[in-house]
Amino acid sequence: MTEEKASSPLPSSAALAYLGDAVHSLYVRRLVLDSGHTKSADLHAEGQKYVTAAAQAAAFDRIYDHLTEEERDVARRAHNSKHLQRPKHMTVAEYRKATGFEALLGMLYYRGDGDRIATLMSLSLKH
């Protein structure tokens, strides 16, 4: 990551979470493909284990101790956003933590820090 990218202003927490959701989905899809699943239904079912708010909240818990202060701050701001529209099938805590996780990934992607994303995703996807 260049110093210019590190110091550039970031989009809103909601925008970072939107971007981070796509980053997370891409990593999960690659994980599922690499695990040998080939049928569409199997790919979808396996992927669903990782993309729920509960799974993302658990993934965030696994990486929290490895985060920098800036990364924690980005996640905290997204977590505390007043504009979250939580789906009815998940808890507020799960949804807020998942949103923070997605915003963190979005920030790293926005800044072009693919190595850091790979490191955190590797840690987050371990059970």
Stockholm file with secondary structure:
# STOCKHOLM 1.0

chainA/1-127         MTEEKASSPLPSSAALAYLGDAVHSLYVRRLVLDSGHTKSADLHAEGQKYVTAAAQAAAFDRIYDHLTEEERDVARRAHNSKHLQRPKHMTVAEYRKATGFEALLGMLYYRGDGDRIATLMSLSLKH
#=GR chainA/1-127 SS CCHHHHHSCCCCHHHHHHHHHHHHHHHHHHHHHHTTCCSHHHHHHHHHHHHSHHHHHHHHHHHGGGCCHHHHHHHHHHHTCTTCCCCTTSCHHHHHHHHHHHHHHHHHHHTTCHHHHHHHHHHHTCC
#=GC SS_cons         CCHHHHHSCCCCHHHHHHHHHHHHHHHHHHHHHHTTCCSHHHHHHHHHHHHSHHHHHHHHHHHGGGCCHHHHHHHHHHHTCTTCCCCTTSCHHHHHHHHHHHHHHHHHHHTTCHHHHHHHHHHHTCC
//
